[in-house]
Amino acid sequence: MAIKIQYEALEKACKEIIETILICLPNAFKGTVYRIGNPPEMIAKRITSGIIDEERRSISWGLPENSDYNPPGKPFSEYRDEPGRPLEAMGWCVERQESWTAEDPKNDARSVRLQVEGVWADFHHMEPVLIRKRDLYFGNEDQVNYARNYSGELLWEHKEYVVAAVIKIHFRPYTIRIGSPETRIIKRLSRALGTELLSYQLRQQSLEAMQHLAEDRLSSCNILADSLRNVITKYGLIFSLIKLELGFLREQWERVVLEKSDKREMRRDAIQGLNEAVKNIAGSHDAIQKDLTNMQNRFLDIHLPPEQGEKWLRMQIEDRWNLLIREGVIDETTVKAIRGGIDNLKKSLYLGKSPDVLAEYNSIPEHVKTEWVSLLYQDADAVDLDLVDRLVHVLESNCLNLPFKDKSIKSLVRLKAVAEIIGQMEEKTNAVLREVLNGHHEKEIPTVSVRRGS
């Protein structure tokens, strides 16, 4: 690849992306970014690794481990897929431009340590950082000497992207799964890192071409680039993570408030009944049966606000059953049972705020219970920082005892701090855009100060 970035800037970008992931994903404890060098050698070199402490307050940086990917790195010819040597996840990510998740290291076909040393303990997710060819080469990609795989095929010949880097995130044992929310978050941030790396190059080219412009225009462009990088990295992620944390809190609350209720297994019993109904569908519907079972099992792990949960249930489960019912492959007795199971799933969404259930739970004062339920089951589309503050305030009271409330308090405080940075970046970016487009004379261009969350 032809991208050129100063090492200090590259290391800074890598540390920022690792820090964002480790702070936002509580089951992640270590992150590494590898740069993929110019073709055809495409040397994979570890730029930096970060490990977060047990309190999740500070990160240690460096390259403490021995690795083939430590500087000066490892050329593509040594990590690509090739008969007679261990397969590597790095080769998969670079050659196929696809992610690799080691959710079960004992059976990981691309664990070099497992294949060579018999060691398995590495639960991780690796994600390629992609940059669009036309953005990187400005239409001159035909001049690039791409590498070839072991079969002699030109790498990425029919691909829209090149691989600029690879992100590797380590997780605590058995807490990462293929296609889990964590992997989707990492994929989203990998796109942000690709945009950031490209922006570094574009900024450098702009500075070289615009040295004759006034100092104020150059300052504006620098501020704009810095602001945009932060906004791109964190804006789309932050409120999604707050919603995930709210779902985790709803799960804790419902587990506590339903502990002695005869309705505590309503959702699980309904899912078991629907899964049995799936197995008894007549005819050949293997794909639909598998898909429907997966969606039903997934419903056990999501804890959306009731209205949003009903929409998800209708789109992912009820509509699929309706399609099968219209095809006439289910008898009337089973149809009635299915309708009842779906109705029970809908009812289960409201148990955490049900007046009958709440009336039986007297472990906290009534005014605290009322405020907590009102905040927790608020429309997810209306999440704002004031709601986060009020949630933290109630959580910090001694009245409310949830299994992981301290973890939730820390997560919400940190997410709010990042959200405040986003607001500041938006304001400063808009100001700079106005200055760049319209020019300025007397007013001073605002400086950007980045505050770190606790």
Residue pairs with C-beta under 8 A, 6 or more apart in sequence:
1 36
1 37
1 38
1 39
1 42
1 131
1 136
1 144
1 162
1 163
1 164
2 38
2 136
2 137
2 144
3 131
3 136
3 164
3 197
3 198
3 201
4 201
4 204
5 13
5 197
5 200
5 201
5 204
6 200
6 204
9 200
10 35
10 47
10 197
10 200
11 47
11 48
13 193
13 196
13 197
13 200
13 229
14 33
14 47
14 48
14 165
14 193
15 48
15 50
15 61
16 233
17 31
17 33
17 167
17 189
17 192
17 193
17 196
17 233
18 31
18 32
18 33
18 48
18 49
18 50
18 59
18 167
19 50
19 59
20 189
20 233
20 234
20 237
20 418
21 28
21 31
21 167
21 169
21 185
21 186
21 189
22 28
22 29
22 30
22 31
22 50
22 52
22 56
22 59
22 169
23 52
23 56
23 414
23 418
23 453
24 185
24 237
24 241
24 411
24 414
24 415
25 169
25 171
25 182
25 185
26 56
26 407
26 411
27 171
27 172
27 175
27 176
27 182
28 52
28 169
28 170
28 171
28 172
28 182
29 51
29 52
29 170
29 171
29 172
30 49
30 50
30 51
30 52
30 169
30 170
31 49
31 50
31 167
31 168
31 169
31 170
32 46
32 48
32 49
32 50
32 167
32 168
32 169
33 46
33 47
33 48
33 165
33 166
33 167
33 168
33 193
34 44
34 45
34 46
34 47
34 69
34 90
34 165
34 166
34 167
34 168
35 44
35 45
35 47
35 164
35 165
36 42
36 43
36 44
36 94
36 163
36 164
36 165
36 166
37 43
37 44
37 45
37 73
39 144
39 145
39 146
39 147
39 155
40 76
40 145
40 146
40 147
40 148
41 75
41 76
41 77
41 147
42 75
42 76
42 94
42 147
43 72
43 73
43 74
43 75
43 76
44 69
44 73
44 74
44 75
44 76
44 79
44 90
44 94
44 166
45 69
45 70
45 71
45 72
45 73
45 74
46 63
46 67
46 69
46 70
46 71
46 73
47 165
48 61
48 62
48 63
49 61
49 62
49 63
49 64
49 65
50 59
50 60
50 61
51 59
51 60
52 58
52 59
53 59
53 60
56 410
57 454
63 70
63 71
68 74
68 78
68 79
69 90
74 90
76 94
76 147
77 147
79 88
79 90
79 91
79 94
80 91
80 94
80 95
80 147
80 149
80 150
81 87
81 91
81 92
81 95
81 149
81 150
82 150
83 150
86 110
86 112
86 115
86 116
87 109
87 110
87 115
88 110
88 112
89 100
89 102
89 110
89 111
89 126
90 126
90 166
91 110
92 98
92 100
92 110
92 126
93 99
93 100
93 126
93 127
93 128
93 163
93 166
94 128
94 163
94 166
95 149
95 155
97 128
97 130
97 156
97 159
97 161
97 163
98 128
99 125
99 126
99 127
99 128
99 183
99 186
99 187
100 110
100 125
100 126
101 124
101 125
101 126
101 176
101 177
101 178
101 179
101 183
102 108
102 110
102 111
102 122
102 123
102 124
102 125
102 176
103 123
103 174
103 176
103 177
103 178
105 111
105 114
105 120
105 121
105 122
105 123
106 114
106 120
108 114
108 120
108 122
111 120
111 122
113 119
113 120
113 122
114 120
121 173
122 170
123 170
123 171
123 172
123 173
123 174
123 175
123 176
124 168
124 169
124 170
124 171
124 176
125 168
125 169
125 171
125 176
125 182
125 183
125 186
126 166
126 167
126 168
126 169
127 166
127 167
127 168
127 169
127 183
127 186
127 187
127 190
128 163
128 165
128 166
128 190
129 163
129 164
129 165
129 166
129 167
129 190
129 191
129 193
129 194
129 197
130 161
130 162
130 163
130 164
130 190
130 191
130 194
131 161
131 162
131 164
131 194
131 197
131 198
132 160
132 161
133 141
133 159
133 160
133 161
133 162
134 141
135 198
136 162
136 198
136 201
137 143
137 144
146 154
146 155
146 156
146 157
147 155
148 154
148 155
149 155
156 162
156 163
164 194
164 197
164 198
165 193
165 194
165 197
167 186
167 189
167 190
167 193
169 182
169 186
171 182
176 182
176 183
177 183
181 244
185 237
185 240
185 241
188 236
188 237
189 233
189 237
192 232
192 233
192 236
193 233
195 229
195 232
196 229
196 232
196 233
199 225
199 228
199 229
202 225
203 221
203 222
203 225
206 221
207 218
207 221
210 217
210 218
210 221
216 435
216 440
216 445
217 436
219 445
220 432
220 435
220 436
220 445
221 436
223 428
223 432
223 445
223 446
223 447
223 448
224 429
224 432
224 433
224 436
226 448
227 425
227 428
227 429
227 432
227 448
228 429
230 421
230 422
230 425
230 450
231 422
231 425
231 426
231 429
234 418
234 421
234 422
235 422
235 425
235 426
238 415
238 418
238 419
238 422
239 383
239 419
241 411
241 415
242 383
242 388
242 412
242 415
242 419
243 380
243 383
245 408
245 411
245 412
245 415
246 376
246 380
246 383
246 391
247 302
247 303
247 304
248 303
248 404
248 408
249 376
249 391
249 402
249 408
250 303
250 304
250 305
250 352
250 376
250 377
251 303
252 402
252 403
252 404
252 405
252 408
253 352
253 372
253 376
253 402
254 303
254 351
254 352
255 403
256 361
256 401
256 402
256 403
257 351
257 352
257 357
257 358
257 361
258 264
258 351
258 352
258 357
260 360
261 351
261 357
261 360
263 348
263 351
263 357
266 344
266 347
266 348
266 351
267 299
267 300
267 344
267 345
267 348
268 300
269 344
270 341
270 342
270 344
270 345
270 348
271 296
271 297
271 299
271 300
271 341
271 345
273 337
273 341
274 296
274 317
274 321
274 338
274 341
274 342
275 293
275 296
275 297
277 330
277 334
277 337
277 338
277 341
278 289
278 292
278 293
278 296
279 289
280 334
281 288
281 289
281 324
281 329
281 330
282 329
282 330
283 329
285 324
285 329
288 320
288 323
288 324
291 320
292 317
292 320
292 321
295 316
295 317
295 320
296 317
298 316
299 312
299 313
299 316
299 317
299 345
302 309
302 312
303 309
304 312
304 349
304 380
305 377
305 378
305 379
305 380
306 349
306 350
306 353
306 377
307 379
308 379
308 380
308 381
309 349
310 346
310 349
313 342
313 345
313 346
313 349
317 342
317 345
318 342
321 338
321 342
324 330
325 335
325 338
330 338
351 357
352 373
352 376
352 377
353 373
353 376
353 377
358 369
358 373
361 369
363 401
364 372
364 399
364 400
365 399
368 394
368 397
368 399
368 400
371 390
371 394
372 394
372 400
375 387
375 390
375 391
375 394
376 391
378 387
385 416
385 419
385 420
388 412
388 415
388 416
388 419
389 416
391 412
392 409
392 412
392 413
392 416
394 400
395 402
395 405
395 408
395 409
395 412
396 409
402 408
413 453
413 454
414 453
414 454
415 453
416 453
417 451
417 452
417 453
417 454
418 453
420 451
421 450
421 451
421 453
424 448
424 449
424 450
424 451
425 448
428 446
428 448
431 445
431 446
432 445
432 446
435 445
